Amino acid sequence: MPFFRRADYLSDTTQFLQKLKVSHPELESEQRLGRSLLWDQKLDSESLKEFSAARVAQKPYVYQNGS
């Protein structure tokens, strides 16, 4: 054991999250399901090309009107 070793420190936030995971074991699977609904989706390359082609360039100063 090193001479200057300190006791293991766990912040209040870490302790809370560990207790939450123990009391709600289904939480992580629900998080993964929610992520899959929003982020883990296949992208259609044809739609991406259409979105890129339809993009309108932004003016240098967006608050200036056309007059």
C-alpha positions in Angstrom: 0.0 0.0 0.0 1.5 3.4 -1.0 2.4 5.7 1.8 0.2 8.6 0.6 -2.8 6.6 -0.6 -6.1 8.2 0.2 -9.4 6.5 0.8 -11.5 5.9 -2.3 -13.7 8.9 -2.9 -17.2 8.8 -4.4 -19.0 12.0 -5.1 -22.6 12.5 -4.0 -23.6 12.3 -7.7 -21.8 9.0 -8.2 -23.4 7.5 -5.1 -26.8 8.7 -6.2 -26.4 7.1 -9.6 -25.2 3.8 -8.2 -28.1 3.6 -5.8 -30.5 4.5 -8.7 -29.1 1.7 -10.9 -29.5 -0.8 -8.0 -33.0 0.2 -7.2 -34.1 0.4 -10.9 -32.2 -2.3 -12.9 -34.5 -1.7 -15.9 -33.3 1.9 -16.3 -30.4 1.2 -18.6 -32.4 -1.0 -21.0 -35.1 1.8 -21.2 -32.4 4.3 -21.9 -31.0 2.2 -24.7 -34.5 1.8 -26.2 -35.0 5.5 -26.1 -31.7 6.1 -27.8 -32.5 3.6 -30.5 -35.8 5.4 -31.3 -34.1 8.7 -31.8 -30.5 8.2 -32.8 -29.7 4.6 -34.0 -31.5 4.7 -37.4 -30.5 3.9 -40.9 -30.0 6.9 -43.1 -31.3 7.0 -46.6 -28.5 8.2 -48.9 -31.0 9.5 -51.5 -32.8 11.6 -49.0 -29.5 13.0 -47.7 -28.6 14.0 -51.2 -32.0 15.8 -51.7 -31.6 17.6 -48.3 -28.1 18.8 -49.3 -29.3 20.0 -52.7 -32.3 21.9 -51.2 -30.2 23.8 -48.7 -30.3 27.5 -49.0 -27.1 29.5 -48.3 -27.4 31.8 -45.3 -26.6 35.5 -45.8 -23.6 36.9 -44.0 -25.7 39.1 -41.8 -28.9 37.3 -41.0 -30.7 40.3 -39.4 -30.3 42.6 -42.4 -33.4 42.6 -44.6 -33.3 42.6 -48.4 -34.1 46.3 -48.9 
